[in-house]
């Protein structure tokens, strides 16, 4: 695939770097996405996701969370609006050749907005998930309220909507590694620290979207990698380091990221970073 320009809302000088978005999506799918499996499992267990569930996954990415719900018998629809490369991988997972024994009924994947995920004949959704964690960098919840507001008309009244976020920095080893992104992207700030996670971040997003918070939980989601190289690739695939790449260059970011990972490298060469993520269950009104 031809490398594509990385674009970001932050100002920068010089040309934007070229990144192979297909390779990055593959790194997300094969390395990074599985780190959030404990979060998906905890939510699905708590909400008893099963054959009667009609799930709408916002920001579905490469589809692992949808695949896990479908394996429980749920009918799933995924919406992705930022990465057609990730969505293509989700199609490989969830919508293979229709004559294949792996083909899944009651599965739909949409590139676009929530409004594209329903029509007059589509039954109301009984669960909405927005699993991409917020609360790590300033502005990372921008647009989420709008996305949720456009999804709620497609649901039954009282439908649970799940939002996810990073836990407190002292409970997330990865927070220290993410300082590389902030420091390189905006060196004039001096501190180089990610935005402090606030206790009510997720609840505020829910309120802005007209939802009623109805419970929360915390889940341990350690980030484990085979080696430093795979850790760097996995972390870069999140997109959290894009501003740093634009402000400097990818070689510099990779070098400093590898150095920041050194404290978490074990004797066998693997990398292990304990993290805690938080989720909120809100209800449509």
N, C-alpha and C positions, 0 to 999 in steps of 0.2 A: 504494500500500500504506500502511496506517495506521502511523505511527511507533510504535516499540516501545521499552519501557524497556530501557536498558542496565543490566545487573546485574553486580556483581563481588564477590569475596570480601573486598575491603578495606573497612574501616569508613569511613563518610563521613557528613557532615551535610547535611541538606536533601534534597529530592526528587531521585531519579535523573533524569538528562537523557533526553529522548526522541530516539531516533535512528531514521531510516528504514533498517531492516535490509535491505530489498530493494534500495535504492539503494547501500548499502554493499557488498552482495554483487556487484552489477553493477560497481562500481568495482574490486573485487578481480579479477573475471573479465576486465574490459576493460583495466585499467591495471597492476595489481600482479603478478598470477599469472605473467605471462610472464617476469618477472625471474629466475625459477628454472629456466627452460628449459635453460640449460647444465648444471645439476645433474641434471635428469632424463635428458638425453642422455648424460652421462658414465656414469651408473649403468647405463642400458640397454645402452650399448655394451659396458661392462665385463662385464656378466652375460649378454650375447648374447641379449637379449630378442627373441623371435620367435614363430613359429606354435606351437611346443611349450610356450610359457609360459602358466601359469595364475596370474595375478597378483591378489593381494588388496591393495588400496590403502586404508590406514587414514587417516582424516581426509582424504578425497579431495577435499573442497571442491567447486569448480565443474568439476573433472574434466579439466583440461588434461593432467596427467601420465598419466591413464588413456587419454585420446585419443591421446597420442603412442605409448603401448604398443600400443594397438589398431591403430594404423596400421602397426606392425611385425608384425602378425598375432597378437598375444597375445589370449587370452581374459581379460577383465578384470572384476573385481568391486570396486566402491567402497563403502566404509562411511563415513558421516558422522554424527556424533552431536551436533554443536554448532550447525550452521547449516542449517536446512531451506531457507533462501533460496539458499545456495550450491548445495545438492544439486539444487534445481529447475533451476538453470542447467546443471548437469552433465547432467541429463536432456535438456535442449534440445540439448546437444552430442552426446550419445552414444546417446540413445534417442528420436529423432524419430519421426514417423509411421511405423509399420511398413511402410507401402506406399511410403515414400520411398526413392529410390535411396541415400540417406545412412544408412539404417537399418543398424545393426551387430549381427551375430549374436554370441552368446557374451559378452554384456555384461549386467551386473547392477548395480544401484545400490540401496543399502539405507540407510535412516535408522534408526540404532540402534547396536547393538554388533556385535562380530565374530561373536558366536554366531548372529546373525541372517543371516550370510552363507553358511551352509552347512546342508545337511540330509543325510540318509542317502544320497541319490543324487548329491550334489555331489562330484566328484573332488577329491583333495587339491590344495591350492595348491602351486605350485613357486617362488613368489616373494612376499614380503610387503614392502611399502614403507610407511614413515612419514615422508613428505617434509616435514612442517611443521617448520621449524627450531627447535631448542631451544638453550639456552645464552646467551640474551640478557638475560632478566630473571629475578629470583629466583622459583622456583616454576613456571617454564614447562615443566618436565618432569613435573610432578605428574599422575598418572593415566596417563602413557604406559606405564609398566611393566605396569600392570594391563591396559591395552589389548593390549599385546604378548602377555602371558601368556594372554589369552583367545583370541588368534589362532593361537598355535603348535599347538594340538591339531588345527587344520584343515589342517596341512601335512604333507608327507613329512619323514622324518628327514633332517637335513642341509640343509634348505631355507634359502636365504639370506634374511635379514631386513635391510632397509636403514633406517638411522636417519640423520637429517640435523641439522646444527647450524651456528650462526654460527661464523665463524672468529675469530681473536684480534682484539680491538678495533683494534690498530694496522694490521690488514689490512682493516678494514671501515670505510669512510668514514661509513656510516650510523650507526655507533655514537655519533658525536658528536651526531647529530640525535636519537637515541633518549634522550639525556640529558634532553631536554625532558619526555618522559613521566615519567621517574623523579623529576625535580626538582619538577614540578607535583603529582604524585600524593602525594609524601611529603616536603614541604619541611623537616620537622623533622630529617631525616637530614643535611641541609646540603650534602653533596657533590654530590648529583644525578647520580651516575654509575650506569650499569647494572651489574649483577652481573658481576664479572670472569669471562671464559670460562676454564674449566679444561680442560687438555689431555685428561683422561680422562672428561669428562662423558658422552659417548655410550657409552663402554665400560662405565661404571658402570650406566647404564640397561639396557644389554644384559645385564650380569651379574645384575641384580635380576630380570630377566624370565626367567632361566634359559637365556640364549643364550650361545653361544661366539663371541667376536670372531674374525674371520677376514679382516682387511684393512681398509684405509681409503683415503681420497683427499681431495684438495682441488680445488675448482673455482672459477674466477673467475665471479662473478655480479654484474656491474655493474648498478646501478639507474639507468636512464635514462628521463627524462620530457620531454614536449614543452614544458612550462613549469612554473612554480612551483605554479600552481593544480592541475594534474594530479598533481604530486608530493605535495602535501598530501592530495589525495583518495586517492591510492594508499596512502600510508603510514597514513592513518587507517583504511583498509579492513582492515589487518592485525589490528586489535584491540589492538595494543600500547599505544595511547594512551587506552584506555577509562578506566583509573583516573584519569588526569589530567583527563579530561572530567568525571568524577564529582566530583573534588576541586575543580575550578574551573568552567569551562563551555566549550562547544565553540568559541565565538568566541575566547576567550583562547588555547586550545590551537592553533587554526589560525593565529593571529597569531604566536605564538612559534615554531611549527613553520616558518612561512614565513621568519622571521628566521634560524633555524638553517640553513636551506637556502641562504642567500645565498652562502656561500663556494663552493658547488658549482654555481652558475649560470654558464653560459658566455655569451659575447658574443651569441650568437644567441637567447638566452632559454631554451635547454634546460637541464635539470638533469642532472648526471652524477656518480654516486658509485660509485667502484670498491669492490667487496667480494669477500671470499673466504669460501666456505662449505665445510664439512667433512662428509664422510659416512663411516659405518662399516658394513661388511658383517659381520653376525653369522650364526651357523648354529644351527638348532634341533637339539636333542640327543635 
